[in-house]
Amino acid sequence: MFGMGFGEILLVAIVAIVFLGPEKLPETMVNIAKFFKTIKTNITEAKNALESELDIAEMKKEAIEYKEKIQKNTTNLYEETTSDARDVKSIFSDLKSDTQKVIDESDKKS
């Protein structure tokens, strides 16, 4: 227990009996046990809180990764759509130009 052998524990018990007396020793032992129980409970709570925080940090990291993927895909989609819109506009512009040429040639023949 706590890296102590039987002889050392016996020595501590004898010293405790001498200094505390048989009347206060049981109460002191109970208080020491409560103290260690409180310490153990606090350590367990701190460990659980830390694990919870790590889970939250991991979830936040994943959310940021998803956000970056969505932004990248949205940007790519926007660029593709803009490029396609330019192509369509160019086609209609060419069509308008070609149509105007046909109309002009038709007017010249008439």
C-alpha positions in Angstrom: 0.0 0.0 0.0 1.5 3.3 -1.1 4.9 1.6 -1.6 5.1 0.8 2.1 5.9 -2.5 3.7 4.2 -4.2 6.7 6.9 -2.9 9.1 6.5 0.7 8.0 2.7 0.5 8.2 3.0 -1.0 11.8 5.4 1.8 12.8 2.9 4.5 11.5 0.0 2.8 13.3 2.0 2.8 16.6 3.0 6.4 16.2 -0.7 7.3 15.4 -1.9 5.5 18.5 0.7 7.3 20.7 0.0 10.8 19.4 -3.8 10.6 18.8 -4.7 8.1 21.5 -7.3 5.4 21.1 -10.2 7.8 21.3 -9.3 10.0 18.3 -7.7 7.3 16.1 -10.9 5.8 14.7 -12.3 9.3 13.8 -9.0 10.3 12.2 -8.9 7.1 10.2 -12.4 7.8 8.9 -11.5 11.3 8.0 -8.4 10.1 6.1 -10.5 7.5 4.3 -13.1 10.3 3.3 -10.2 12.5 2.1 -8.8 9.7 -0.1 -12.3 9.0 -1.4 -12.9 12.7 -2.2 -9.5 12.8 -4.0 -10.4 9.7 -6.0 -13.8 11.1 -7.0 -12.3 14.4 -8.1 -9.7 12.7 -10.2 -12.4 10.6 -11.8 -14.5 13.7 -12.5 -11.5 15.5 -14.0 -10.7 12.5 -16.2 -14.3 12.3 -17.4 -14.4 16.1 -18.1 -11.1 15.9 -20.0 -12.4 12.9 -22.1 -15.6 14.9 -22.9 -13.6 17.9 -24.0 -11.4 15.7 -26.2 -14.6 14.3 -27.8 -15.9 17.9 -28.4 -12.6 18.9 -29.8 -12.6 15.9 -32.2 -16.2 16.7 -33.3 -15.2 20.4 -33.9 -12.3 19.2 -36.0 -14.5 17.0 -38.1 -17.1 19.8 -38.5 -14.3 22.1 -39.8 -13.2 19.5 -42.2 -16.7 19.0 -43.5 -17.1 22.8 -43.8 -13.9 23.1 -45.8 -15.1 20.3 -48.1 -18.4 21.9 -48.7 -16.8 25.3 -49.4 -14.4 23.7 -51.8 -17.2 21.8 -53.6 -19.4 25.0 -53.7 -16.5 27.0 -55.2 -15.9 24.3 -57.8 -19.6 24.2 -58.7 -19.7 28.0 -59.0 -16.7 28.0 -61.2 -18.1 25.3 -63.5 -21.5 27.0 -63.6 -19.9 30.3 -64.4 -17.8 28.7 -67.2 -20.9 27.0 -68.6 -22.8 30.3 -68.5 -20.0 32.0 -70.4 -20.1 29.2 -73.0 -23.9 29.6 -73.4 -23.6 33.3 -73.6 -20.9 32.9 -76.3 -23.1 30.5 -78.2 -26.0 32.9 -78.2 -23.7 35.8 -79.1 -22.4 33.8 -82.1 -25.9 32.8 -83.0 -27.0 36.4 -82.9 -24.1 37.4 -85.0 -24.7 34.6 -87.5 -28.4 35.4 -87.7 -27.6 39.1 -88.3 -25.3 38.1 -91.1 -28.0 35.9 -92.7 -30.5 38.8 -92.4 -28.1 41.3 -93.9 -27.3 38.9 -96.8 -31.0 38.3 -97.3 -31.7 42.1 -97.4 -28.9 42.6 -100.0 -30.4 40.0 -102.3 -33.8 41.5 -102.1 
